[in-house]
C-alpha cells in the first residue's frame, strides 16, 4: 500500500493529495463489496446480508485512514527535508 507522495511539500499539495484519497477508497470499497456480494450470490445465503456488506465498509475506513496517514507522513518528511535544505 505504499503511496508515492514525494511532491507533498506545501499545504496546497497536501490538500490535493488528500482529495485523491476519497475516490481511491470508494473504488476499493466498490470492488470489495462486489466481491462480497458475488460470494453471497454464489452461496445463495441472503439471510445474513450484513455479513457480506460489513467487511467492505470496515475495509473502506481502514484503507482511507491508512492512506491518509501515509500522505501526512510524506508531507511531514518532505517539509522537513525542504527546511533542512534552506
C-alpha positions as CSV (number, residue, x, y, z in Angstrom):
1,X,0.0,0.0,0.0
2,X,2.9,2.3,-0.4
3,X,2.0,5.6,-2.0
4,X,4.3,7.8,-4.0
5,X,3.8,11.2,-2.5
6,X,7.2,12.8,-2.5
7,X,5.9,16.0,-4.1
8,X,3.8,16.9,-1.0
9,X,5.7,19.8,0.4
10,X,3.1,22.6,0.6
11,X,-0.3,22.8,2.2
12,X,-1.9,23.0,-1.2
13,X,-0.2,19.8,-2.4
14,X,-1.2,18.1,0.8
15,X,-4.9,19.2,0.2
16,X,-4.7,17.9,-3.4
17,X,-3.4,14.5,-2.3
18,X,-6.0,14.4,0.5
19,X,-8.7,14.9,-2.1
20,X,-7.5,11.9,-4.1
21,X,-7.9,9.6,-1.2
22,X,-11.7,9.5,-1.2
23,X,-12.1,8.3,-4.8
24,X,-9.5,5.7,-4.2
25,X,-11.2,4.5,-1.1
26,X,-14.6,4.4,-2.8
27,X,-13.1,2.4,-5.6
28,X,-11.6,-0.1,-3.1
29,X,-15.0,-0.3,-1.3
30,X,-16.9,-1.0,-4.6
31,X,-14.5,-3.8,-5.6
32,X,-14.6,-5.3,-2.2
33,X,-18.4,-5.0,-2.0
34,X,-18.8,-6.5,-5.5
35,X,-16.7,-9.5,-4.5
36,X,-18.6,-10.0,-1.2
37,X,-22.0,-9.8,-3.0
38,X,-20.8,-12.2,-5.6
39,X,-19.9,-14.6,-2.9
40,X,-23.3,-14.2,-1.4
41,X,-25.0,-15.0,-4.7
42,X,-22.8,-18.0,-5.2
43,X,-23.7,-19.3,-1.8
44,X,-27.3,-18.2,-2.1
45,X,-27.4,-17.1,1.5
46,X,-29.5,-13.9,1.6
47,X,-30.3,-14.1,5.3
48,X,-27.0,-12.6,6.5
49,X,-26.5,-9.8,4.1
50,X,-24.7,-7.7,6.8
51,X,-22.0,-10.4,6.9
52,X,-21.2,-9.6,3.3
53,X,-21.6,-5.8,3.5
54,X,-19.8,-5.2,6.8
55,X,-16.3,-6.2,5.8
56,X,-16.2,-3.8,2.8
57,X,-17.4,-1.0,5.0
58,X,-14.7,-1.7,7.5
59,X,-12.1,-2.2,4.7
60,X,-13.1,1.2,3.3
61,X,-12.4,3.0,6.6
62,X,-9.1,1.2,7.2
63,X,-7.9,1.8,3.6
64,X,-8.8,5.5,3.8
65,X,-7.2,6.2,7.1
66,X,-4.0,4.2,6.3
67,X,-3.6,6.2,3.1
68,X,-4.4,9.4,4.9
69,X,-1.7,8.6,7.4
70,X,0.7,7.8,4.6
71,X,0.0,11.2,2.9
72,X,0.5,13.0,6.2
73,X,3.8,11.2,6.8
74,X,5.1,12.0,3.3
75,X,4.1,15.6,3.8
76,X,6.0,15.9,7.1
77,X,9.0,14.2,5.6
78,X,9.1,16.5,2.6
79,X,8.6,19.6,4.6
80,X,11.4,18.6,7.0
81,X,13.8,17.9,4.1
82,X,12.8,21.2,2.4
83,X,13.5,23.1,5.6
84,X,16.9,21.4,6.1
85,X,18.0,22.5,2.6
86,X,17.4,26.2,3.1
